[in-house]
Amino acid sequence: IFLADEFNATRKAAKLLKQKAAIVEFSELSEDELLRRVTSSAGEAGARISEPAARHLIDLAGPDFRRVSGELEKLITASLPEKVITRDLIDEFVPNRREISNFDLTGHLLAGDRKMSLKTLNKILNDGAEPIALVGLISYSFRRLLMLKEMIDSGRRPADAARALKLRFSDQNTFFAAARRFDTRFLRRAVQRIAEVDLAIKTSVGGGGPKGSRLQIEMLVCELAAGSAAETHK
């Protein structure tokens, strides 16, 4: 039995497995599917939960149905004797476990999604992420994107460029789309600006300590997100 987070059907090994073995994919439930499961499970247990309350539960518990189901069972017990699950009850008993990866931030920036970039940054910082570490992550992504852009512009095949940069298969579509959308001048300015913020945080220019560092990266993400959005709508 082989377990994998992703399956690239174009590879030789994958083609061989498709011919010789059974492949089963367990896709993550969509939010609408989770919503239906939550409301139906509550109803089967004799409890009531409104759609807004169910969405709030999913937002706090995250996309894992087992976790959502466990929290729902706890809420059903807590709702006795009325068995009405309200938003206030959810806030009282369900911790915010929605996991946001630091990589989600760069994904939103590369996609030119200003609103989600800022929302994700705020959540990650509130969860305790270090601003200097996030700057390093953003720098890494934008430098790779610049190299990808320059390789493609010089005539290199996108697949060959991705292989040279060791881009994960799951990241390639995001990077290819960003390379088509952004021009080289914007990416060079972005890389330079990221380097300036990195130095500013390390030398306490513009304000030291946690507050100063947070302000620096918030300003950086605002600038990059605004620039990304402008490039997207050209």
C-alpha positions in Angstrom: 0.0 0.0 0.0 1.4 3.4 -1.0 0.1 6.7 0.4 0.8 10.0 -1.3 -0.3 13.6 -0.9 -0.4 14.1 -4.7 -0.4 11.9 -7.7 1.2 13.0 -11.0 -0.4 10.8 -13.6 2.1 11.9 -16.3 5.0 10.2 -14.7 6.2 6.8 -15.8 5.8 5.3 -12.3 2.3 6.7 -12.0 1.3 5.2 -15.4 2.7 1.8 -14.3 0.7 1.9 -11.1 -2.5 2.8 -13.0 -2.0 -0.3 -15.1 -1.0 -2.7 -12.4 -2.7 -1.5 -9.2 -5.9 -0.1 -7.9 -5.8 3.7 -7.1 -8.2 5.2 -4.6 -8.4 9.0 -4.2 -9.8 10.4 -1.0 -10.6 14.0 -1.8 -11.2 16.6 0.9 -14.8 17.5 1.3 -15.9 20.9 0.0 -17.3 23.5 2.4 -20.8 22.9 1.0 -20.4 19.1 1.5 -19.2 19.7 5.1 -22.2 21.9 5.7 -24.6 19.2 4.6 -22.9 16.6 6.7 -23.0 18.9 9.8 -26.7 19.8 9.5 -27.7 16.2 8.7 -25.7 14.8 11.6 -27.1 17.3 14.0 -30.6 16.4 12.8 -30.0 12.7 13.2 -29.0 13.3 16.8 -32.2 15.3 17.4 -30.5 18.7 17.5 -30.9 21.8 15.4 -28.2 24.0 14.0 -28.8 26.9 11.5 -26.8 27.2 8.3 -24.9 30.3 9.5 -24.0 28.5 12.8 -22.9 25.4 10.9 -20.7 27.5 8.7 -19.2 29.2 11.8 -18.4 25.8 13.2 -16.6 24.7 10.0 -14.7 28.0 9.9 -13.4 27.4 13.5 -12.8 23.7 13.3 -11.3 23.5 9.9 -11.8 21.3 6.8 -11.2 17.9 8.5 -14.6 16.2 8.9 -13.5 14.0 11.7 -12.5 17.1 13.7 -15.8 18.8 12.8 -17.8 15.7 13.7 -16.0 15.5 17.1 -16.8 19.1 17.9 -20.4 18.7 16.8 -20.9 15.7 19.2 -19.5 17.9 22.0 -21.9 20.7 21.0 -24.9 18.4 20.9 -24.2 17.3 24.5 -23.6 20.9 25.6 -26.9 22.1 24.0 -29.1 19.9 26.2 -31.9 20.0 27.1 -33.0 22.3 24.2 -30.6 20.7 21.7 -30.3 24.0 19.8 -26.7 24.7 18.7 -26.1 28.5 18.5 -23.2 30.6 17.4 -22.6 31.6 21.1 -22.4 28.0 22.1 -19.9 27.3 19.3 -17.7 30.2 20.4 -17.8 28.9 24.0 -16.8 25.3 23.3 -14.9 25.2 19.9 -11.4 26.6 19.7 -10.2 28.2 16.5 -8.3 25.4 14.9 -8.4 26.5 11.3 -4.9 25.8 10.1 -3.4 28.4 7.8 0.0 27.5 6.4 2.6 30.1 6.0 2.7 29.0 2.3 -0.9 30.2 1.9 0.4 33.7 2.3 2.7 33.5 -0.7 0.1 31.7 -2.7 -2.4 34.5 -2.2 0.3 37.1 -3.1 1.3 35.3 -6.3 -2.4 35.0 -7.2 -2.8 38.8 -6.8 -5.5 38.3 -4.1 -5.0 41.4 -1.9 -7.8 40.7 0.5 -6.8 37.2 1.3 -3.1 38.1 1.5 -3.8 40.6 4.3 -6.3 38.4 6.0 -3.9 35.4 6.0 -1.0 37.5 7.2 -3.0 38.8 10.1 -4.1 35.2 11.1 -0.5 33.9 10.8 1.0 36.7 12.9 -1.7 36.4 15.5 -0.9 32.7 15.7 2.7 33.6 16.7 4.6 33.4 13.4 7.9 35.5 13.3 7.8 38.4 10.8 11.4 37.8 9.8 10.6 34.2 9.0 7.7 35.2 6.8 9.9 37.8 5.0 12.3 34.9 4.2 9.5 32.8 2.9 8.1 35.6 0.7 11.6 36.4 -0.6 12.2 32.7 -1.5 8.9 32.5 -3.5 9.4 35.8 -5.4 13.1 35.1 -6.2 12.1 31.7 -7.6 9.2 33.3 -9.6 11.7 35.9 -11.0 14.1 33.1 -12.1 11.2 31.2 -13.7 10.0 34.3 -15.5 13.5 35.0 -16.9 14.0 31.4 -18.0 10.7 31.3 -19.8 11.3 34.7 -21.4 14.7 33.4 -22.7 12.9 30.6 -24.5 13.2 27.8 -22.0 10.3 25.4 -21.9 8.1 25.9 -18.7 8.4 22.3 -17.7 12.2 22.4 -18.0 12.4 25.6 -16.0 10.2 24.2 -13.3 12.4 21.1 -13.1 15.6 23.3 -12.9 14.0 25.2 -10.0 12.7 22.0 -8.4 9.2 23.4 -8.2 6.7 21.0 -6.6 4.2 19.7 -9.0 1.4 21.1 -6.8 2.9 24.6 -7.1 3.6 24.7 -10.8 0.3 26.0 -12.0 0.4 28.8 -9.5 3.9 29.8 -10.5 3.3 29.5 -14.3 0.2 31.7 -14.0 2.1 34.3 -12.0 5.0 34.2 -14.5 2.5 35.0 -17.3 0.8 37.7 -15.3 3.8 39.7 -13.8 6.4 41.5 -15.8 10.1 41.2 -15.0 10.4 44.8 -13.8 7.7 44.3 -11.2 9.3 41.1 -9.9 12.7 42.7 -9.7 11.3 45.7 -7.8 9.5 43.2 -5.5 12.6 41.2 -4.7 14.5 44.5 -4.0 11.8 45.7 -1.7 11.7 42.4 0.2 15.4 42.6 0.7 15.0 46.2 2.1 12.4 45.1 4.6 14.5 42.1 5.6 17.4 44.4 6.4 15.1 46.9 8.2 13.7 44.3 10.5 17.1 42.9 11.3 18.5 46.4 12.1 15.4 47.8 13.7 15.1 50.6 11.1 11.6 52.0 11.2 10.9 50.6 14.6 12.3 47.8 16.6 10.8 44.9 18.6 7.7 42.8 17.8 5.5 45.8 17.0 8.1 47.4 14.6 8.7 44.0 12.8 5.0 43.4 12.4 4.5 46.9 11.0 7.3 46.3 8.5 5.9 43.1 7.1 2.3 44.4 7.1 3.5 47.3 4.9 5.5 45.0 2.7 2.5 42.7 2.1 0.3 45.7 1.4 2.7 46.9 -1.2 3.2 43.5 -2.8 -0.5 42.7 -2.7 -1.4 46.1 -4.3 1.3 45.6 -7.0 0.2 42.1 -7.6 -3.5 43.2 -8.0 -2.4 45.9 -10.4 -0.5 43.5 -12.5 -3.4 41.1 -12.5 -5.8 43.7 -13.8 -3.6 45.1 -16.6 
